[in-house]
Amino acid sequence: MGVAIDKKRNVAIIGHGGAGKTVLSEAILYVAGAINRMGTIEDGNTVSDHDPEEIKRQYSITSAVLPFDFEDHHITLIDCPGYRDFLGESTSALNVVDSAIIVVNGAMGVEPQTRIFWDSCENLHLPRLIFISGLDKDNADWDSAIASCRNEFGKVVAPLCITIGEHHDLQGVINVLLQKAYVKEGDKIVEKEVPEDYKDKVATARADLVESIVELDDALMMRYMDDENISTDELEAAMMHGILHGKFCPAVGGSGKGTIGIRNLLEIILHSMPHPGFHEKIHGLKPDGSEEFRPPAEDSPMTARVFKVTSEGQVGDVYWMRIWSGKLKNGDTVLNSSADDPEKIGNLILMRGKERKDVNEVSAGDIVATMKLKHTKMGSTLCSKDHPFILDAIEYRRPVAYEKVDVDDHNDLEKVISALHAVTGSDPTLRIVQDDETKEQVVYGMGPLHLDVARAQVLKRTGVGINWTKPKIRYRETITGNAQAQGKYKKQSGGRGKYGDCHIRLEATERGSGFEFVDAVVGGVVPNRFIPAIEKGIVEAMVHGPLSGSKVIDIKATVFDGSHHSVDSDELSFKVAAQMGFRQAFEQARPILLEPIYNVTVMIPDEYTGDVMADLNTRRGRVGGMDQVGNVKEIKAQVPLAEMYQYINTLRSMSQGQGSFEMEFSNYEQVPSNVQGDIIKAHSASREAESH
């Protein structure tokens, strides 16, 4: 596109849901001259939220890529969803930008999702700044919001401006480092000298800011202590160095709706936030698995990552990628190193909402879209054919909400599943799994909103509504004692009959030992050719146990006696006889049900620890320990899967949206007798209903 790498900026706009990210994005585009009027969320005409589902719900569901030019720079904003259910979109975006603006509601201060986004930036070593939004509202307070940020994130947060006026009388902001005022006059923001009645306040704020900046540099600190003059350029350089290394986070503010503070924000993006070349190197792997590092430069081999896939109706799928190194032109053939397949780049597009602009060439630092790729998926690495390279995979949080797919008309199930696969293909935190054991289709997502949006997308694609229902639990059946029984199958109906007779002994074995079959028949009472049929019959009977129809595990089965008929005996007869004997012996060997137990880690602010512990106890959970991680308590417990259905809803409710959890399968354990009785009754009732 002809823009040097040091003139490019890629910035994610992140923050808690409702903090004002989309309004801020709209204001930046307007002040930069990229759009001639600002839309509103209420009217459904913002550039970011142009999807019909977003307009209907009035909140962001997907990230919006917003490229524009401003003062000889090319800037790409990515407006990210704020609700935790759509964290996958934000995670993808944060892995392809060079800095982030964390939007904090001026009335609410730091909210739960704000903390999560801050931690994400920390983990990715992503430079960031804070924008305090909505300062023109009655309940907003600049000082309180700043105090909330510093209390949560420490002294690394430093206010870079003060406001002129407040609430509905908010007129502008003053950058205390540059000592410039940006004041609204009519529909324009005008740069002015600091008003006389604000000079003392600016001097005090600047002195505090300078103290924060010089602490970043020992040499500057020494000069400061010696009362030497330190120029604004030196302070800016030290501040930027602190930002790049995560040691300094400037805080500014204003009003997106009133466009106040936006010009100041743009100046900081240009002069204090990093360009794509600030990365020393890009880490990845060669096809042989060895490490490789590449500089993020135009003269390096081409490397790009696909971080977003959208479906644009008749146009088809659109693939958004970040060019990490090298150059890419229309018509180039590249290697999808993730799939080891070639891809032809038909066209390169800059897309902003519904607007699109074709470009012939892009280079390191650009974020661009293309279409009609055959082998590429979310997260794929595209690279030069001659220099294969696979970027490190993006790490996403595991989905914790799950629902069984149910439809009114079973004939519609196939097209619903097909649509769900298409939807999950563009969202790494949404997946559909066919359970081979229960034969159910189960969708996993980040929360109820996430699953609700997936359902709406399927309805839009197919016209078929989905009913979410509780999936079946994969119970297991086993025995705790030993027993033996005779299985005899005899049938005569004219002509050749059926005859099979075998004696089966079942023994309990250690948990995890699996299935063992022993042939202990002597004297040829059961011919050797029928022994495999007996084993097969037992194995088939173990697929659906007598108690609940669940798989039987961890038993030793021995065939030790029996009889046969020289004419009527065959393999099928002995298989049926083995199944009859197995069921009888199983029911006499003190059978029990086992349930899946999961390791659960709950992350919760300290003040909700008691409520969470009490709730886990009601779910038959066993708390194994607690760790303190910052202001968050990590509670580790083992909980039956049967008690975890829709737990995310309960956890968020009891923690005002601040709790989260992860879960992973641990082992199988015996179901309590009262619970086992209920499960067996439910299974019997289900079978009886099916028979009618």
C-alpha positions as CSV (number, residue, x, y, z in Angstrom):
1,M,0.0,0.0,0.0
2,G,3.1,2.2,-0.1
3,V,3.2,3.1,3.6
4,A,6.5,2.5,5.4
5,I,6.3,0.1,8.4
6,D,7.1,2.9,10.9
7,K,4.0,4.7,9.7
8,K,1.6,1.9,10.5
9,R,-0.3,1.3,13.7
10,N,-2.4,-1.8,14.6
11,V,-4.5,-1.2,17.7
12,A,-7.1,-3.3,19.4
13,I,-9.9,-1.5,21.3
14,I,-10.9,-3.7,24.3
15,G,-12.8,-3.3,27.5
16,H,-15.8,-4.5,29.5
17,G,-19.1,-4.8,27.7
18,G,-20.9,-1.4,27.6
19,A,-17.7,0.5,28.3
20,G,-18.0,2.5,25.1
21,K,-15.6,0.7,22.7
22,T,-17.8,0.9,19.6
23,V,-18.7,4.6,20.3
24,L,-15.0,5.4,20.7
25,S,-14.2,3.6,17.4
26,E,-16.8,5.6,15.6
27,A,-15.5,8.8,17.1
28,I,-11.9,8.0,16.0
29,L,-13.0,7.3,12.5
30,Y,-15.0,10.6,12.4
31,V,-12.3,12.8,13.8
32,A,-9.7,11.2,11.5
33,G,-12.0,12.0,8.5
34,A,-12.6,8.4,7.6
35,I,-16.4,8.8,7.9
36,N,-18.5,12.0,7.5
37,R,-21.0,11.3,10.2
38,M,-21.1,9.2,13.4
39,G,-23.6,6.4,13.7
40,T,-25.1,5.2,17.0
41,I,-25.7,1.8,18.5
42,E,-29.4,2.6,19.0
43,D,-29.9,3.4,15.3
44,G,-27.9,0.4,14.3
45,N,-25.7,2.3,11.8
46,T,-22.2,2.2,13.3
47,V,-19.3,1.0,11.2
48,S,-18.3,-1.6,13.7
49,D,-21.6,-3.3,14.4
50,H,-23.1,-3.7,10.9
51,D,-24.1,-7.4,11.3
52,P,-27.9,-7.8,11.6
53,E,-27.5,-9.9,14.8
54,E,-25.3,-7.2,16.4
55,I,-27.8,-4.5,15.4
56,K,-30.6,-6.5,16.9
57,R,-28.8,-7.2,20.2
58,Q,-27.1,-3.8,20.4
59,Y,-23.7,-5.2,21.4
60,S,-20.7,-6.5,19.5
61,I,-20.5,-10.2,18.7
62,T,-17.5,-10.2,16.4
63,S,-14.4,-8.0,16.1
64,A,-14.6,-5.2,13.6
65,V,-11.5,-4.4,11.5
66,L,-11.4,-0.6,10.8
67,P,-8.5,0.6,8.6
68,F,-8.1,4.3,7.8
69,D,-5.4,6.9,7.0
70,F,-4.5,9.8,9.2
71,E,-1.6,12.3,8.9
72,D,0.5,10.2,6.6
73,H,-0.1,7.1,8.8
74,H,-2.1,4.0,8.1
75,I,-4.0,2.9,11.2
76,T,-6.0,-0.3,11.7
77,L,-8.3,-0.5,14.7
78,I,-9.9,-3.7,15.7
79,D,-13.0,-3.1,17.8
80,C,-13.4,-6.2,20.0
81,P,-16.5,-7.5,21.8
82,G,-16.6,-6.9,25.5
83,Y,-18.7,-9.7,26.7
84,R,-16.8,-12.7,28.0
85,D,-18.8,-15.2,25.9
86,F,-17.1,-13.7,22.8
87,L,-13.6,-13.7,24.3
88,G,-12.3,-15.8,21.3
89,E,-12.8,-12.9,18.9
90,S,-10.8,-10.6,21.2
91,T,-8.1,-13.2,21.8
92,S,-7.6,-13.5,18.0
93,A,-7.4,-9.8,17.6
94,L,-4.9,-9.3,20.5
95,N,-2.6,-11.8,18.8
96,V,-2.3,-9.7,15.6
97,V,-2.1,-6.1,16.8
98,D,0.9,-4.2,18.2
99,S,-0.9,-2.3,21.0
100,A,-4.3,-2.0,22.7
101,I,-6.6,0.7,24.0
102,I,-8.3,-0.5,27.2
103,V,-11.6,1.4,27.5
104,V,-12.8,2.0,31.0
105,N,-16.3,3.4,31.8
106,G,-15.9,6.7,33.5
107,A,-18.8,5.9,35.9
108,M,-18.0,2.3,36.6
109,G,-14.2,2.2,36.8
110,V,-12.5,-1.1,36.3
111,E,-15.0,-3.9,35.7
112,P,-14.5,-7.7,35.6
113,Q,-13.8,-8.0,31.9
114,T,-11.3,-5.1,32.1
115,R,-9.2,-7.2,34.4
116,I,-9.2,-10.1,32.0
117,F,-8.2,-7.9,29.1
118,W,-5.4,-6.4,31.1
119,D,-4.1,-9.9,32.0
120,S,-4.3,-10.9,28.3
121,C,-2.2,-7.9,27.4
122,E,0.3,-8.8,30.1
123,N,0.6,-12.4,28.9
124,L,1.2,-11.2,25.3
125,H,3.5,-8.4,26.4
126,L,1.3,-6.0,24.5
127,P,1.8,-2.2,25.0
128,R,-1.4,-0.5,26.1
129,L,-3.1,2.7,27.1
130,I,-6.3,3.4,29.0
131,F,-9.1,5.6,27.7
132,I,-11.7,6.7,30.3
133,S,-14.9,7.0,28.4
134,G,-18.2,8.8,28.9
135,L,-16.9,11.6,30.9
136,D,-19.7,13.8,29.7
137,K,-22.2,11.8,31.7
138,D,-23.7,12.8,35.1
139,N,-22.3,9.9,37.1
140,A,-18.8,9.9,35.5
141,D,-15.8,10.9,37.5
142,W,-12.3,11.2,36.1
143,D,-10.5,11.1,39.4
144,S,-12.4,8.1,40.7
145,A,-11.9,6.2,37.4
146,I,-8.2,6.8,37.5
147,A,-8.0,5.8,41.1
148,S,-9.9,2.5,40.2
149,C,-7.3,1.8,37.5
150,R,-4.3,2.5,39.7
151,N,-5.8,0.5,42.5
152,E,-6.3,-2.5,40.2
153,F,-3.2,-2.3,38.0
154,G,-0.7,-0.3,40.1
155,K,1.3,2.8,39.6
156,V,2.2,1.7,36.1
157,V,-1.0,3.6,35.2
158,A,-0.4,7.3,35.0
159,P,-2.9,10.1,33.9
160,L,-1.6,11.9,30.9
161,C,-4.4,14.5,30.8
162,I,-7.0,16.4,32.8
163,T,-10.4,17.4,31.8
164,I,-11.8,20.9,31.1
165,G,-15.2,20.9,32.8
166,E,-17.1,17.8,33.7
167,H,-20.3,16.0,33.0
168,H,-22.5,17.9,30.6
169,D,-20.2,20.8,30.8
170,L,-17.2,18.8,29.6
171,Q,-15.5,21.0,27.0
172,G,-12.1,19.4,26.3
173,V,-9.0,17.8,27.7
174,I,-5.5,19.0,28.4
175,N,-2.4,16.9,27.6
176,V,-0.3,17.7,30.7
177,L,2.9,16.4,29.2
178,L,2.7,18.5,26.0
179,Q,0.7,21.3,27.8
180,K,-1.8,21.5,25.0
181,A,-5.5,21.9,25.3
182,Y,-8.0,20.3,22.9
183,V,-11.2,22.2,23.2
184,K,-14.6,21.6,21.5
185,E,-15.9,24.7,19.6
186,G,-19.1,24.0,17.8
187,D,-18.6,20.7,15.8
188,K,-14.8,21.0,15.8
189,I,-12.0,20.2,18.3
190,V,-9.5,23.1,18.4
191,E,-5.9,22.9,19.8
192,K,-5.2,25.8,22.1
193,E,-2.9,27.0,24.9
194,V,-3.7,25.9,28.4
195,P,-6.5,28.1,29.8
196,E,-5.2,30.5,32.5
197,D,-7.4,29.1,35.2
198,Y,-6.1,25.6,34.6
199,K,-2.4,26.3,34.6
200,D,-1.8,25.6,38.3
201,K,-3.7,22.3,38.0
202,V,-1.8,21.3,34.9
203,A,1.5,22.2,36.6
204,T,0.7,19.9,39.5
205,A,-0.5,17.1,37.3
206,R,2.6,17.4,35.1
207,A,4.9,17.3,38.1
208,D,3.3,14.0,39.2
209,L,3.5,12.6,35.6
210,V,7.2,13.6,35.3
211,E,7.9,11.7,38.5
212,S,6.3,8.6,37.1
213,I,8.2,8.9,33.8
214,V,11.7,9.5,35.3
215,E,11.3,6.4,37.5
216,L,11.5,4.4,34.3
217,D,15.1,5.6,33.6
218,D,17.9,5.7,36.1
219,A,19.8,8.4,34.2
220,L,16.7,10.6,34.0
221,M,16.0,10.0,37.7
222,M,19.5,11.2,38.7
223,R,19.1,14.3,36.6
224,Y,15.6,14.9,38.1
225,M,17.0,14.6,41.6
226,D,19.7,17.1,40.7
227,D,17.0,19.5,39.5
228,E,18.3,19.4,35.9
229,N,15.9,20.4,33.1
230,I,14.5,17.4,31.2
231,S,13.0,18.2,27.8
232,T,9.6,17.1,26.7
233,D,11.2,15.1,23.9
234,E,13.3,13.2,26.4
235,L,10.2,12.5,28.6
236,E,8.2,11.3,25.6
237,A,11.0,9.0,24.6
238,A,11.3,7.6,28.1
239,M,7.5,7.2,28.3
240,M,7.4,5.3,25.0
241,H,10.1,3.0,26.1
242,G,8.1,2.3,29.3
243,I,5.0,1.7,27.2
244,L,6.8,-0.8,24.9
245,H,8.1,-2.8,27.8
246,G,4.9,-2.8,29.9
247,K,6.2,-0.6,32.6
248,F,4.1,2.4,31.8
249,C,0.4,2.8,30.8
250,P,-0.8,6.3,30.0
251,A,-4.4,7.1,30.9
252,V,-6.4,9.6,28.9
253,G,-10.1,10.3,28.6
254,G,-13.0,12.1,27.1
255,S,-16.3,11.4,25.4
256,G,-16.6,9.4,22.2
257,K,-20.2,10.7,21.6
258,G,-19.0,14.2,22.0
259,T,-15.6,13.5,20.2
260,I,-13.9,15.2,23.2
261,G,-10.4,13.8,23.8
262,I,-10.3,11.9,20.5
263,R,-7.8,14.2,18.8
264,N,-5.5,13.8,21.9
265,L,-5.9,10.0,21.7
266,L,-5.0,10.0,18.0
267,E,-1.8,12.0,18.7
268,I,-0.8,9.5,21.4
269,I,-1.4,6.6,19.0
270,L,0.8,8.2,16.4
271,H,3.7,9.4,18.6
272,S,3.7,7.0,21.6
273,M,2.3,3.7,20.5
274,P,4.5,1.2,18.7
275,H,4.6,0.5,14.9
276,P,4.8,-3.1,13.7
277,G,8.6,-3.1,13.4
278,F,9.0,-2.8,17.2
279,H,8.9,-6.6,17.4
280,E,12.5,-7.8,17.4
281,K,11.6,-11.1,15.7
282,I,8.7,-13.5,15.0
283,H,8.9,-16.9,16.5
284,G,7.7,-20.0,14.7
285,L,8.7,-23.5,13.5
286,K,10.1,-25.0,10.4
287,P,8.3,-28.0,8.9
288,D,10.8,-30.3,10.6
289,G,9.8,-28.9,14.0
290,S,12.9,-26.8,14.6
291,E,12.6,-23.2,15.8
292,E,13.0,-20.3,13.5
293,F,12.9,-16.5,14.1
294,R,12.1,-13.9,11.4
295,P,12.5,-10.1,11.5
296,P,9.1,-8.3,10.9
297,A,10.5,-6.5,7.8
298,E,9.4,-6.1,4.2
299,D,12.6,-7.8,2.9
300,S,12.0,-11.0,5.0
301,P,10.1,-14.0,3.5
302,M,6.4,-13.5,3.5
303,T,4.6,-14.7,6.6
304,A,0.9,-14.0,7.5
305,R,-1.7,-15.4,10.0
306,V,-5.4,-15.7,9.3
307,F,-7.1,-14.5,12.5
308,K,-10.7,-14.0,11.4
309,V,-13.1,-15.7,9.0
310,T,-16.5,-14.3,8.2
311,S,-19.3,-15.3,5.8
312,E,-20.4,-12.5,3.6
313,G,-23.6,-14.0,2.0
314,Q,-23.2,-14.5,-1.7
315,V,-19.6,-13.3,-1.7
316,G,-18.6,-16.3,0.4
317,D,-16.0,-16.6,3.1
318,V,-13.7,-13.7,3.8
319,Y,-10.3,-14.4,5.4
320,W,-8.6,-11.6,7.4
321,M,-4.9,-11.8,7.9
322,R,-2.0,-10.0,9.5
323,I,1.1,-9.7,7.4
324,W,4.0,-10.3,9.8
325,S,6.8,-10.1,7.3
326,G,7.6,-9.8,3.6
327,K,5.2,-8.7,0.9
328,L,2.1,-10.2,-0.7
329,K,0.6,-9.3,-4.1
330,N,-2.6,-10.2,-6.0
331,G,-2.0,-13.4,-7.9
332,D,0.7,-14.7,-5.6
333,T,0.7,-18.4,-4.8
334,V,1.6,-19.0,-1.2
335,L,1.9,-22.0,1.1
336,N,-0.6,-22.7,3.8
337,S,2.0,-24.3,6.0
338,S,-0.6,-25.3,8.6
339,A,-2.1,-27.7,6.1
340,D,0.9,-28.0,3.7
341,D,-1.3,-26.9,0.8
342,P,-0.8,-24.2,-1.8
343,E,-3.2,-21.2,-1.9
344,K,-3.7,-18.7,-4.8
345,I,-4.3,-15.2,-3.6
346,G,-7.0,-13.9,-6.0
347,N,-7.6,-10.4,-4.5
348,L,-6.5,-8.3,-1.6
349,I,-9.1,-6.1,0.1
350,L,-9.2,-3.4,2.8
351,M,-12.6,-3.7,4.4
352,R,-14.2,-1.3,6.9
353,G,-17.7,-2.3,7.8
354,K,-19.5,-2.6,4.5
355,E,-16.9,-0.6,2.6
356,R,-14.2,-2.3,0.6
357,K,-11.2,-1.1,-1.3
358,D,-9.1,-3.4,-3.6
359,V,-5.3,-3.1,-3.2
360,N,-2.6,-4.7,-5.3
361,E,0.1,-5.3,-2.7
362,V,0.5,-5.4,1.1
363,S,3.6,-5.8,3.3
364,A,4.8,-6.3,6.8
365,G,2.4,-4.7,9.4
366,D,-0.7,-4.6,7.1
367,I,-4.0,-6.2,8.0
368,V,-5.9,-7.2,5.0
369,A,-8.7,-9.5,3.7
370,T,-9.0,-11.9,0.9
371,M,-11.5,-14.5,-0.4
372,K,-11.8,-17.9,-2.2
373,L,-9.1,-19.8,-0.3
374,K,-9.5,-23.5,-0.5
375,H,-7.5,-25.0,2.4
376,T,-7.3,-22.1,4.9
377,K,-9.0,-22.0,8.3
378,M,-8.9,-19.8,11.4
379,G,-5.3,-19.6,12.7
380,S,-3.6,-20.9,9.5
381,T,-0.2,-19.6,8.6
382,L,0.4,-18.5,5.0
383,C,4.0,-18.1,3.9
384,S,6.4,-18.0,1.1
385,K,6.6,-21.4,-0.8
386,D,10.4,-21.3,-0.6
387,H,10.6,-20.5,3.1
388,P,8.1,-22.7,5.0
389,F,7.2,-21.4,8.4
390,I,4.5,-22.0,10.9
391,L,3.6,-19.3,13.5
392,D,3.0,-20.3,17.1
393,A,-0.6,-21.3,17.7
394,I,-2.9,-18.8,19.4
395,E,-4.0,-20.1,22.8
396,Y,-7.7,-19.8,23.5
397,R,-9.7,-20.4,26.7
398,R,-11.5,-23.7,26.8
399,P,-15.3,-23.6,26.3
400,V,-17.2,-24.3,29.5
401,A,-20.9,-24.2,28.4
402,Y,-22.4,-27.1,26.6
403,E,-25.8,-28.1,25.2
404,K,-27.2,-31.0,23.2
405,V,-28.6,-30.1,19.8
406,D,-32.3,-31.0,19.5
407,V,-34.7,-30.2,16.7
408,D,-38.4,-30.7,16.4
409,D,-38.2,-32.6,13.1
410,H,-35.4,-35.2,13.0
411,N,-35.2,-34.8,9.3
412,D,-33.8,-31.3,9.8
413,L,-30.9,-32.5,12.0
414,E,-28.4,-33.1,9.2
415,K,-28.7,-29.5,7.7
416,V,-28.6,-28.0,11.3
417,I,-25.3,-30.0,12.0
418,S,-23.9,-28.8,8.7
419,A,-24.7,-25.2,9.5
420,L,-23.2,-25.6,13.0
421,H,-19.9,-26.9,11.5
422,A,-19.8,-23.8,9.2
423,V,-20.4,-21.5,12.2
424,T,-17.7,-23.3,14.3
425,G,-15.2,-23.0,11.5
426,S,-14.9,-19.3,12.1
427,D,-14.9,-19.4,15.9
428,P,-12.2,-21.4,17.7
429,T,-14.0,-21.2,21.0
430,L,-17.2,-22.8,19.6
431,R,-17.1,-26.4,18.6
432,I,-19.6,-29.2,17.9
433,V,-18.8,-32.8,18.9
434,Q,-20.7,-36.0,18.0
435,D,-20.6,-38.3,21.0
436,D,-20.0,-41.7,19.6
437,E,-21.3,-43.3,22.8
438,T,-24.6,-41.4,23.4
439,K,-25.1,-40.6,19.7
440,E,-25.8,-37.0,20.6
441,Q,-24.5,-33.8,18.9
442,V,-23.2,-31.5,21.6
443,V,-22.1,-27.8,21.1
444,Y,-19.5,-26.3,23.4
445,G,-19.2,-22.5,23.8
446,M,-18.0,-19.8,26.3
447,G,-21.4,-19.2,27.8
448,P,-25.2,-18.8,27.3
449,L,-24.8,-15.7,25.1
450,H,-22.3,-17.5,22.9
451,L,-24.5,-20.5,22.4
452,D,-27.6,-18.3,21.8
453,V,-25.8,-16.4,19.0
454,A,-24.7,-19.7,17.4
455,R,-28.4,-20.8,17.5
456,A,-29.4,-17.6,15.8
457,Q,-26.8,-18.0,13.1
458,V,-28.1,-21.5,12.4
459,L,-31.6,-20.3,12.2
460,K,-30.5,-17.6,9.7
461,R,-28.7,-20.2,7.5
462,T,-31.3,-23.0,7.6
463,G,-34.6,-21.6,8.8
464,V,-34.6,-24.3,11.5
465,G,-34.7,-23.6,15.2
466,I,-32.5,-25.4,17.7
467,N,-33.7,-26.6,21.1
468,W,-30.8,-26.7,23.6
469,T,-31.2,-29.7,26.1
470,K,-29.1,-31.3,28.7
471,P,-26.6,-33.9,27.2
472,K,-26.5,-37.4,28.6
473,I,-23.7,-38.2,31.0
474,R,-21.3,-41.0,30.1
475,Y,-21.7,-43.1,33.1
476,R,-19.9,-46.4,33.5
477,E,-21.1,-49.7,35.1
478,T,-18.9,-52.2,36.9
479,I,-19.1,-54.8,39.8
480,T,-17.7,-54.9,43.3
481,G,-18.1,-58.7,43.9
482,N,-17.9,-62.0,42.1
483,A,-20.8,-64.1,40.7
484,Q,-21.5,-66.8,38.1
485,A,-24.5,-67.7,36.0
486,Q,-25.6,-70.1,33.2
487,G,-26.6,-68.6,29.9
488,K,-28.6,-71.1,27.9
489,Y,-30.2,-70.3,24.6
490,K,-32.5,-73.0,23.1
491,K,-34.9,-72.5,20.3
492,Q,-36.8,-75.1,18.2
493,S,-39.2,-74.1,15.4
494,G,-39.3,-76.9,12.9
495,G,-36.2,-77.7,10.9
496,R,-32.8,-76.9,12.5
497,G,-33.0,-75.4,16.0
498,K,-30.7,-73.1,18.0
499,Y,-28.6,-74.2,21.0
500,G,-25.9,-72.6,23.0
501,D,-25.0,-73.2,26.7
502,C,-22.2,-71.6,28.7
503,H,-21.4,-70.9,32.3
504,I,-19.9,-67.4,32.9
505,R,-18.0,-66.2,36.0
506,L,-17.5,-62.5,36.5
507,E,-14.9,-61.0,38.9
508,A,-14.2,-57.4,39.9
509,T,-10.8,-56.0,38.9
510,E,-8.9,-52.9,39.8
511,R,-10.1,-49.6,38.4
512,G,-8.6,-48.9,35.1
513,S,-7.6,-52.5,34.4
514,G,-10.0,-52.9,31.5
515,F,-11.7,-56.1,30.3
516,E,-10.1,-59.6,30.6
517,F,-11.6,-62.7,29.0
518,V,-10.5,-66.2,30.1
519,D,-11.3,-69.6,28.5
520,A,-11.3,-72.2,31.2
521,V,-13.4,-74.8,29.5
522,V,-12.1,-78.3,29.8
523,G,-13.1,-81.6,28.2
524,G,-14.5,-80.1,25.1
525,V,-18.0,-79.5,26.5
526,V,-17.9,-76.2,24.5
527,P,-15.9,-76.7,21.2
528,N,-13.1,-74.2,20.7
529,R,-14.7,-72.8,17.6
530,F,-17.5,-71.3,19.7
531,I,-15.2,-69.6,22.3
532,P,-14.7,-66.5,20.2
533,A,-18.5,-66.1,19.8
534,I,-18.8,-66.3,23.6
535,E,-16.2,-63.5,24.1
536,K,-17.9,-61.5,21.4
537,G,-21.3,-61.8,23.1
538,I,-19.9,-60.6,26.4
539,V,-18.1,-57.7,24.8
540,E,-21.3,-56.6,23.0
541,A,-23.3,-57.0,26.2
542,M,-20.8,-54.7,27.9
543,V,-21.7,-51.8,25.5
544,H,-25.0,-51.2,27.2
545,G,-25.0,-52.4,30.8
546,P,-28.1,-53.7,32.7
547,L,-28.3,-50.8,35.2
548,S,-28.4,-47.7,33.0
549,G,-27.5,-48.7,29.5
550,S,-23.9,-47.4,30.1
551,K,-20.7,-49.1,29.1
552,V,-19.4,-51.8,31.5
553,I,-15.7,-51.5,32.5
554,D,-13.1,-53.2,34.6
555,I,-14.2,-56.9,34.8
556,K,-12.8,-60.3,34.3
557,A,-15.1,-62.8,32.5
558,T,-14.3,-66.5,32.5
559,V,-16.2,-69.2,30.6
560,F,-15.7,-72.4,32.5
561,D,-18.4,-74.8,31.5
562,G,-21.3,-75.5,29.1
563,S,-22.7,-77.8,26.6
564,H,-23.4,-78.0,22.9
565,H,-25.6,-79.8,20.3
566,S,-23.9,-81.4,17.3
567,V,-26.5,-80.1,14.9
568,D,-28.2,-77.1,16.5
569,S,-25.3,-75.2,18.0
570,D,-23.7,-72.3,16.0
571,E,-21.8,-69.2,16.8
572,L,-24.9,-67.0,17.0
573,S,-26.5,-69.3,19.6
574,F,-23.4,-69.2,21.8
575,K,-23.1,-65.4,21.5
576,V,-26.7,-65.0,22.6
577,A,-26.2,-67.5,25.5
578,A,-23.1,-65.6,26.6
579,Q,-25.1,-62.3,26.7
580,M,-27.8,-64.0,28.8
581,G,-25.2,-65.4,31.2
582,F,-23.3,-62.2,31.5
583,R,-26.4,-60.2,32.4
584,Q,-27.5,-62.6,35.1
585,A,-24.0,-62.8,36.6
586,F,-23.6,-59.0,36.5
587,E,-26.8,-58.4,38.4
588,Q,-25.6,-60.8,41.1
589,A,-22.1,-59.4,41.5
590,R,-23.0,-56.2,43.4
591,P,-23.1,-53.9,40.4
592,I,-22.5,-50.1,40.8
593,L,-22.6,-47.0,38.6
594,L,-19.5,-44.9,38.1
595,E,-19.6,-41.2,37.1
596,P,-17.1,-38.9,35.4
597,I,-15.3,-36.6,37.9
598,Y,-13.7,-33.4,36.6
599,N,-10.9,-31.3,38.0
600,V,-12.4,-27.8,38.3
601,T,-10.5,-24.6,38.8
602,V,-12.6,-21.6,39.7
603,M,-11.1,-18.1,39.5
604,I,-13.0,-15.7,41.7
605,P,-12.4,-12.4,43.6
606,D,-11.8,-12.9,47.3
607,E,-15.1,-11.6,48.4
608,Y,-17.0,-14.4,46.7
609,T,-14.9,-17.3,47.9
610,G,-17.4,-18.4,50.6
611,D,-20.4,-18.4,48.3
612,V,-18.5,-20.4,45.7
613,M,-17.2,-22.9,48.2
614,A,-20.8,-23.5,49.6
615,D,-22.1,-23.9,46.1
616,L,-19.4,-26.5,45.2
617,N,-20.4,-28.5,48.3
618,T,-24.0,-28.6,47.1
619,R,-22.7,-30.0,43.8
620,R,-21.0,-32.9,45.6
621,G,-17.7,-31.2,45.0
622,R,-14.5,-31.8,47.0
623,V,-12.3,-28.8,47.4
624,G,-8.6,-29.7,47.2
625,G,-7.0,-26.4,47.8
626,M,-6.9,-22.6,47.1
627,D,-4.2,-20.3,45.7
628,Q,-4.0,-16.6,45.7
629,V,-3.2,-15.1,42.3
630,G,-3.2,-11.3,42.6
631,N,-6.7,-10.2,43.7
632,V,-8.2,-13.5,42.5
633,K,-8.6,-16.7,44.4
634,E,-8.1,-20.0,42.5
635,I,-10.2,-22.7,44.0
636,K,-9.3,-26.3,42.9
637,A,-12.0,-28.9,43.3
638,Q,-13.2,-32.3,42.0
639,V,-16.8,-32.2,40.9
640,P,-19.1,-34.8,39.2
641,L,-19.8,-33.8,35.6
642,A,-23.5,-34.4,36.3
643,E,-23.4,-31.3,38.6
644,M,-21.6,-29.0,36.2
645,Y,-24.4,-28.4,33.6
646,Q,-24.9,-24.6,33.2
647,Y,-22.5,-24.0,36.1
648,I,-21.2,-20.9,34.3
649,N,-24.6,-19.2,34.7
650,T,-24.7,-19.8,38.4
651,L,-21.0,-18.7,38.9
652,R,-21.5,-15.5,37.0
653,S,-24.7,-14.8,38.9
654,M,-23.2,-15.3,42.4
655,S,-20.1,-13.2,41.5
656,Q,-21.7,-10.4,39.5
657,G,-20.1,-11.7,36.3
658,Q,-16.6,-11.8,37.8
659,G,-16.1,-15.5,38.1
660,S,-14.7,-17.9,35.6
661,F,-13.7,-21.6,35.6
662,E,-11.9,-24.3,33.7
663,M,-12.6,-28.0,33.8
664,E,-10.8,-31.2,32.7
665,F,-11.7,-34.9,33.0
666,S,-10.0,-36.6,35.9
667,N,-11.4,-40.1,36.6
668,Y,-14.5,-42.2,37.3
669,E,-15.8,-42.7,40.8
670,Q,-18.8,-44.6,42.3
671,V,-22.1,-42.8,42.3
672,P,-23.7,-42.4,45.7
673,S,-26.5,-45.0,46.3
674,N,-29.3,-42.5,46.4
675,V,-28.2,-40.9,43.1
676,Q,-27.6,-44.3,41.5
677,G,-31.2,-45.2,42.3
678,D,-32.5,-42.1,40.6
679,I,-30.4,-42.8,37.5
680,I,-31.6,-46.4,37.2
681,K,-35.2,-45.4,37.6
682,A,-34.9,-42.7,34.9
683,H,-33.3,-45.3,32.6
684,S,-36.1,-47.8,33.2
685,A,-38.7,-45.2,32.6
686,S,-37.0,-44.1,29.4
687,R,-36.9,-47.7,28.1
688,E,-40.5,-48.3,29.0
689,A,-41.5,-45.1,27.1
690,E,-39.6,-46.2,24.1
691,S,-41.2,-49.6,24.1
692,H,-44.6,-47.9,23.9
